[in-house]
Amino acid sequence: MPVPLPRPPALLKGLVTVVLAAAFAAQAVAALLPHVPLLLAATAVSLATEGALYRWQRGVLSLFAKSHADITVRHVLRDLLLVVGLLRLGEQDRETVYGPLVAGLLAFYVLHCAIQAVSVLVRRTRTLPVVTRNIDASVLRLSAAPAVLLRRPGPRLLVFGLPATAGLLAAAPGDEPVYAAAGIALSLALALTGLGALLLRLLPGRRPAGEQEVLEWFDAWLAAYRPTVGLYFSGGAASAYQANMWLEPLARVDGRPVIVLRERFMVQKIAATDIPIVCLPKVSTLMRLEHSTLQVLVHPSNSGKTSQVLRIPTIKHTFVNHGESDKLSSCNPYAKAYDEVWVAGPAARERYALAEVGVEDKDVVETGRPQLDTVRPYTGPPTGAWTTVLYAPTWEGWDGNPGNTSVIAAGENLVRALLADPGVRLLYKPHPLTGSVDPRAGAADLRIRELIRAANRERTGARPSSAAELDRLTKELDRLTTADFRAGADTVERMRVQSAPEPGRAEAVARATAAWEEAYWASLPEGEHQIITDVRPELYSCFDVADLLVSDVSSVISDFLASEKPHAVANTSGLSEDAFRTAFPTVVAATVLTPDAAGVPALLEAVRHPEKDELAEARAALKLRLLGPAEPPSQERFNTAVRELCETAREHRARVAERLTAERPAAELPGQRTDTALPAAPR
């Protein structure tokens, strides 16, 4: 896999900043002397350094802006020093010659400020209160975004102002003001053209629908689509996997599903799906769901914005989590805020009871894990030349517990021990948040990757002929799952591109994904170790090809139990093995590995020779405790839970409506927040 390019070191970043400051100082000295060669050289270095800043050091640009030395100030200073240098050359009457040019230069900067002001207005007209995906919103007059150059003041000033700066530079050696005039005229023309293009977008027929029009359209869409169950999600960019794992179960529920998001960027983070997606950033817009037919919201994670949607009394809320383990996050006290908590099996029910966090047993519903219905079961020991081992450690977490992840204390030892076995093919799939809290985890992850690359340099063979087929399937899958956005597209343009999906797209994606996964594994050189960090292949696909899993105390262990294949857990908690098993019941059927990885050879021996595997029966029993019975399937149990909670929501609405009607005359009932009548709840 491609190695990411290293980021420029901090020393280089500081050097670029020093060079820019030195260039301005040299330009000032050259303008006052005057010294034309130095003036030309200093200005050229200054412009080149600006380009380097925008390429490599966006953080330094932010510091300049906070110091009131943003791109506009720097560009004005650069041109001002050029003008001073030109005025100090030659005769005393040069002010008369260059006066109109200075006026033209000032006019250009006025236009630059005007473009920025109008671009802000255009951006506001294109910031809609509702962002959608998989919904036909063409009536909102959606259009392509303005060119990036017109929206970003820094690059725009560099490009539009370059002719003026170049003209002033060209005028200096030969004292030819005509060059300066030509450059300034070209900059003025560019600025006027850009300003005109933006002003046209403010015309009533050229801008998207206004806020009230969008909200009325959204209410009408809710009334027409009549959603019954939704997935509610809010979080950071790296947390989208928590929602994505529930897309397929949600798509197969009995009802009309919808996905409700709160952050605009998250709309593009949600994986390929045909389910309608609505992003409601404002609380006031979110509250419009109260008057819809939406009956149940499924929550795969807790976030600060979860409390806002829990205020809607007409909707029942259930917490499904994005995975279950013995971590404290699997029995978070926040779970008591939901109407129900849906768990995989009896173990999670017991976990909540023992934690005493306020979740009552009557509110816990066992639904299994619908995502695992397709995981292939154990079929016996490895039969080929290689034993495929999946090392999928979790991340370091927020609490600083050394037992959260094995990457820091044991990761390199585990990988070395596995690579030392000539019959092992290693799949390394780190958690996407690895290193986000503890830099040591990120550093250890990089060292592990290098160990794997070094091992591959001694083993890699020719790629199978199926690699060409993989390329074809990759293009086909990308065509089905990714939208073709123009460079610089904003949310409005993406809404227009990602309209209602074509009929049958979901089925086509499922077929293409299955074909891609089969081709992917077939395309790999025999025995080559893999570092898997891309979206594809998914974790469950790795389960299917692995003979053994090595992980930490996390939901990965619980999910892998669906296959009943052997697995091991790294103990980096500092506890003895007995205390570790007592503290974390989900490792009862796992081989416990110490940080020095001394138990890896015996573990591999038990995987290859099932008669030495003493934990097979324990895995079957633990699977039943963690994931529940195999029949009925998890998806069926999930569907039943959705139907029953929807029925509870409808009964609650009916009781409230009946009570209000009985207690108060209709004439005295307070008016609704909207004139749109609540549609009859679909069944």
N, C-alpha and C positions, 0 to 999 in steps of 0.2 A: 504494500500500500504506500502511497506517496508520503514522504516525510515532510512535515510542515516546515516552512522556512523560518529560521530563527529571527526573533525580533531584534532590531538594532539595540545595542547596549546603551545603558544610561549615559556613559561617557560620550558616545556619539551624539546623543540627543542634546547634551549640554554644549557640545562643540558647535552644533548647528546654531544654537541660540547665540553663542558668543560671536560666531561669524557674522550673523545678521546685525548684531549691535556694532561690531567693528566696521561693517560695510557702511552703515549709516554715519558713523563717526568720520570715516574716510571721505564719504560723499560731502559732509558738511565742510571739512577742511578744504577739499578740492573746490567747492563752490565759493568759498571766501577768498582763496588765494588770488585768482582762480587758476586751476590746473586741469586742463581738458582731459588728458589721458587718464589721470587718476579719477576724475569725475565719471568718465565712461566705464572704467573698470569697476569702480565701487558700485555704480548703479546696476551693472550687469550681475555682479556677485549678489547684490541685494535681491534682485528679481529671482535669480536661481535658488537662493536660500528660501525665499517664500514658497517656491514650488516644492522644495524638500520638506518644509514644515507641513504643508498640506498632504504630502505623501506619507510621511513617517511619524509626525509628532503632533497629532491633533490635540493631545493633552497640553502641550506647550502653547498652542493657539488659545486654548481656554484660559490659561494663566495670563497671557497677553491681554485678552479681553477684560479679565477681572482687574487688570492694572490700567485700564483705560488706554491701552495701546493696541486696539484691535486693527483689523486689516484696513479699515477706512483711514484711521489716523496714520498708519504706516505708509499707505499709498499717497496720502496728501503730503506727508513730510518728504517722501521721495521726489515727487513732482515739484514741490516747493523749492527744494535744494537745487534741482535742475534749473528752475527759473532764475534763482538767485545767481547761479553760475553763469547763465547766459547774459543776465543784466550787467554783470561785472566785467564782461568781455567787451573790448572796443570802446566806442565813443560814449559821451555823456547823454546823448539824446536817444539811447536805446529803449528808454521807458516808453517813448512814443511808438516805437516799432513793435515792441512786445506787449504793450498794454492790451490790445484787442485779444492777443493770444491768452493772456492771463484771464481775461474775462471769459473767453471760451472755455478755459480749463475750469473756472469756477462754475460755469453753467453745467459742465459735465457732472461735477460733484453734486450739484443741486438735483440733476436728473437721477443720479444714483440714489440719493435719499428718497426721491419721489418713487422710484421703482420699488425700493424696499417697503415703503409705506403701502403702496398698492398691492404688493405681493402678500403682505400681511392680511389685507382685506380679502384678497382672493382665497388665501388659505382658510380664512374664517368661513367664507361661503361654502368651502369644500369640506368643512369639518361637520359632518352630519351627526345628529343625536343618536342615530341607529346605524350600525355597520352590519352588513349581511354577507352571507355566502350561501350558494345553492338556492337562491331565491331570485326570482325575476323582479328586479327593481327598476326596470327601464323607464317607468313613468316618472321617475324622479329626475329625469334629464341628466343622467350621468354622462360624463365626458372624460376625455383623456386629460391628464394632469399637464400643467404648464411645463415647459422645459426646465430641467434642473438648474440650468444657468440663471433662470429668472427667479428661482426660489431661494438660492443660496448666495448671500451677499459677498462672501469672500471670493469664491471662484469667479463670480460675475464681475467684480471690480478688477480682478487680475486680467480677465479676458477683455472686457470692454475698455479698460483703461490702458491696456498694453499699447495700442496704436498711438495714444497721446504721449506716453512715456518714450516710446521708440522715436516718435517725431522730434521730441525735445532733445533726445540723445543725438539724433542725426543732424540737428541744427547746430550743435556745439562745435564740431571740428572746423567747419567751413563758414560759420556764422551765417547760415542760410535759414532765416525764419520761415521760409516757405515749407520746409519739411515739418516744422513744428505745427504750422497751420494745417497741413494736410493730415497729420496724425490726430490732432485735436478734432478736426472736422469728422474724421472717421469714427472716433470715439463717441462724438455727439450723435452721429447717425445711428450707431449701434444702440446707444442708450434710448434714443427716441423710438426706435423700432421696438425695443423690449418693453418700454412703457406703454406704447400703443397696443401691443399684443396682450398685455395684462389688463388694460382698461377695457378692451373688448370683452373680456371674460366677466366683467361686472355688469354688462347689459342684462336686462331681465330675461331675455330668451337664451342667454349663453351660460348662465350660472345654474348650478343644481337647485333643486327644490329647497325652500326655506325650512326652518325648524318646524313650524307648525304644520306645514304641508307634509313633511316627512313623518311626523308623529301621527297624523291622521291616516296616512298610508299604512303605517305600522299597525295601527288599531284595526284597519280594514283587513290587513293580511292575517292578523291573529283570528279575526272573526271568520275568515274564509278557510284558513288551514285547520283551525280548531285543534290545537295541540293538546295532548293529554299527559305526556310524560316528558320530562326534560333532564338534561345533564347540565348542572351548574358548575362553572369552573372559573377560578381566578387565581393568578399566580405569576411567577417570573417566567422568563423565556425558557429556562432550562427545565421547568417543571411540567411542560406540556405532555410528557410521556404519561403522567398520572391520569390525564383525561383520555389520551389516545387509547389506552388499554381497555376502555369501556365503550369505545365506539361500536364495535361489532355486536356485543350483547345488546346495546341500546337499539341498534338498527333492526334487531330481530324481535323486539318486544311487540306485544299485541296492542297496538295503539298508533298514535301519530307523534313520533318523537321530535324533539327540538333540542338544540344545544344553545345554552345561554352563557355568554362570556361577558367579562367586564373590561378587559384591556384590549385596545384596538390592535396592538401587535399580535395578540394571541390568535386572531382570526386566521392568520397564515401559518401558525404553529400547529393547528389541529390537522391531523393526518387526513388522507383522502377518505371522504365519506360523502354519501348522498343526503345525509340528514341536514335539514335547514339549520343554519347557524345565524344567530343574532347576537350582536355585541351591544350592550347597553351600558355605556360608561357612567352615566349620571344616575343617581338614586331616584330622582323624580321620574326618569324614563323607565327604570326598572319597576317602579310601582304600578305601571300600567298593566303588568302581568296579573295584578289582582282581579282585573275585570275580564280576563281571558278564560278560556276553557281549560287552561293548564291545571292539572290536579296534583301532580307529583314531581318533585325535583330530586334528582339523585346527585349526591355530593361525593366525589372521589377524594377530596382533600379539604382541610380546614384552611381558611385564610381570613385576613382582617375584614374583607368585604362580605364574608358569609353572613355575618350578623345582619347585614342590610336586607338581604333577601328573606331571612327568617322572619322578618316583620310582616310579611304578607300572610294574612290569616286564612286565605282561601286555598292555600297550597300546603300539602303535606310534604315533609322533608325527610329524606333518609340518607344516612351516611354509609357508604360502601367501602371507603378507604381505597387506596391504590395498591394494597398488598397487606398481608398479615404476617406478623412475626412476634417474637417474645419481647420486642422493644417496647418501651413505654409509650411510643407513638401509637401503638395498636390498641391502647386502652386510654386514650386521651380524655380528660374530664370534659372537654368541649363536646364530646359525643352526646352528652345528656341534653344538649340544646335541640337535637333533632327529634322528630316524632318516632322514628324507628332507626335501629342500627342493623344493617344487613351484613352478616358474617358468613364465612365459608362453612364452618362446621362446629361441632360441640366445643372444641378447644377454645375458640374465641369467646363463646358464651361463658365458659368457665373463667376465662381471663378477665372479662368485665366484672364478673361476680366477685372474684378475689381482689380486684383492684379497688372496689368500693368507690367508684368515681361518680355515682349518681345515675348510672344507666340501669334501669329496672329490667329484670329478666323478661317480663312480658313484652318489652319493646325490642327485644333481640330476635331477629328472624334469620334462620339458616338457609342460605340460598346456594351454597357451593360457590365455585369460581367458574362462571360461564366461559371465560377465556381459555380454560384448560380442557374443554371438551374435545378439542382436536389434537391434544398432545398424545403422541404415540406411546403405547405401553411397552414395558420391558419385554424383550424377546429372547434374552439370553446373553451370554458373554460375547465379547468381540470375536468375530470370525475371520477378519482379514489380518493384514500385517500390522495394523496400527490400533492402538487403544486411544480413542479420542477423549481428552479430558477438557472440560469446560471450567475455567477459573473465572468466576463472576463475583468479585468482591463488591461489597456495598461501599458507601461513602462514609466520611468521618462524622457526619451529624453535627448538631449544634451544641451538644452538651459537653464536648471534650472527653467523653468516655473512651479510654484506649481500647476497649473491647468492641467498639462499633465496627471498625474496619481492620482487616488484616493487612492492608496494603503497606502501612508504615512499618509495623513490627515484624511481619512474617512474609509479606508478598514476595520479596526477592528470594528468600530461602525456599519458599514453595515452588516458585518458577524454576529455580536452579535444580531442585530435586526432581521435578517433572521432566525437565529438559535432559537431565542426566540419563534417563531411561531411553534407550535407542528405539523402543517400540511405541513411544508416546507421541501423539500429535496433539499439540496444545492449542486451544481456542481461548484467547484472553479477551474478556468483555468487561471492562471497568464500568462502574456506575457513572452516568453523565455528570454528576455533581462532584466527582472526585477532585480534591484539591481546592474546592470553592471556599472552604473554611480554614483548613489547615494546610499551609504551603508544603509541609513535609509529605503529605499524601500526594500532592501533585508532583513533587520531585521524585518520590518513589515510583509513581506510575510511569514517569519518563524513563527511569532506569530499567524498569521491568520491560518496557517496550524495546529498549536497546538490547537487553539480554535475548529477547525473542528474535530480533533481527539478526543478531550475531549467530544464533543457532541456525537460522534459515540459510545464512551464507554458506554453511557447510552441508546443507541438505537439499536445497531447492533443485527441482528437476524441471523438465520441459512441461509446459502447460498442455493439458488435453485439448483435443480438437474442438471440444464443446465450448471453448472460450468465445468463438465467433457467434455461436448460438446465444450465449449469455449477453453479448453486446446487443444483439437484435432484441432480445427480450427486455433488456434494460431500457432501450429506447421506447419500446412499446409500453412498458409499465410507466415510464416517465410521462409519456404522452397522455396516459389515462389519469395519472394522479397529480400532475403538476400543471399549473396554468402558465400560459405563455405571456408573461407581462413585458411590456415595454420598459426599457431602462428608465428609472425615475418615476415609475407609477406610484400614485398615492392610493389611499384607501378607497376613494370614489372610483378611480379607474379600475381598481381590483374588483370592486363590487360589480362593475359593468361586465368585466371579463368572466368573473365567476358567478354567472347567473344560474338559473335552474339547470340541473344536470340533464344530459340526454337519457332517455329511458334505457334501462339495462346496464348503465355504467357500473353500478356496484357489483353486479355479477361478473362483468368483464374484468374488473379490477381483481376480484377474488381468483378468477382463473389465471390471470396474468401473474399474480403474486405467487401462486402455487407453482406455476411453470418456471418462474424466475428463480425461486428457491431451489428447485430441483437442479436447474442448470448451474446455479452458483456453486453448489457443493460439488457438482460433477466437473466444474471447470478448474478446480484447485489442483495444483501439483500434488502427487501422492506424498503424504507425510508432511507437507509444509505446514508449519505453525501459522496461526492467524491472529492478528490484532483486529478486533471487530469493534469499531466505534461509530460506524455510519448507522443510519436509520434501518437499513437493510443489511444483512438478514436480522429479523427480530429475535428476541431472546427465546421465544418458544420454538423457533426453527432450530436454534442452537441446541435446545433440549433434545430434539428428535435425532440429531446426529451424534450426540455425546454418549459415551459409555459411563462417564463418571462426572459428577459435579463437585467442585471445591468452592466453598463460599464462606460467608459469615452468617451470624444470626440475623437473618433478614427474610423478607417474603420470597426471595428467590428459592430458598430451601423448601418452603411450603409449596410453592408452585411446582418445583421439580418432583415432588413426591407423587404428582399425578402420574408419572411414568413408572414409579416404584423402582427406578434404577438406583444403584449405590451412590451415596453422596458423603461428603466430609465437610466438617466445619472447623475453621481455624479458631483456636482459643487464645486470644491475645488479651483477655480480661485480667490476667494475673491470678485467677482462681484455679484451684486444683480441678482435675477432671471431674471428680464426683460433685464438687460444689458447682462447677460449670453446668453439668447436666441437671442438677437440682434447680439452679437459677433459671435455666432456659429449657423448658420441657420439650420444645420442638427439636432438640438435638438428640433425643433419646434413641433415635434410629440412625444416627450418623456416626461415622468414625471421627473422633476428635483429634485434631492435629495440633501439636505444640508449635510455637513460633520457629523452632529450629528445623521443622519439617522432617523430623527423624522417622515419622511413621509412614511416609509416602511409599517406600518400596513394599511394605506389607499391605498397604491399601491397594496398590496396583495388582498385587498377587491375588487378593481376594476378588477383584473385579474380573480378572482373567480366569479364575477357577472358582465358580460359584459354590463348590462344595466347601470352600474355606470362608464363604460369606456367612457370618453368623447373625446378620442383621436383617435378612430378607423378611422374616415374619414380623419383626418390629416395624419395618417400613410399611407393610400392608396395614398393620394396626394403626400406625400413626397417620397414614393417609386418610383412614376413615375418621379419625378424631379431628384432623385439621380441615379436610375438604368435604366431609360428609359422604353419604352413600353414593354409589355410582348410578343408581336408579331411584327416582327419575333423574334424567340428566340435569346438570346445573342450569342450562338455559331455560329448561321447563320450569324449574323451581324459581328462577329469577322472574320469569313471566308471571307466574302465579303471585309472587310477592308484589309485582307492579299492579296487577289487576285488583288485588285485595286492598292495597293502599289507596288506589284510585277510588274504589268503592267507599272506603272510609272518608275520603275527601268529599265525595258527593253527598254522603249522608250528613257530614258536618255542615256543608253549605245549606242543605235542606233544613236542618234543625235551626240554624241561625236565622234563615229567612222566615221560617214559621214562627219563631219566637218574636222576631221583630214585628211581624204582621199582627200577632196576637196582643202584644203589649202596647203598641202605639198605633193610632189611626194613620192611615196612609198619608193623609194630608200633612201630618206632623213629622213624617220620616225625613231625615236630612237628605239633601240632594247628593248624588254621586259626584265624584271628581271628574267624570266625563259624561258626555251626553250619549255615548255609545252604550246600548243596552247589553247586558251580559247574555251571551248566547247560551242556549241550552247545552248542558254538559254532555259531550258525546260519551257513549258507552263502548 
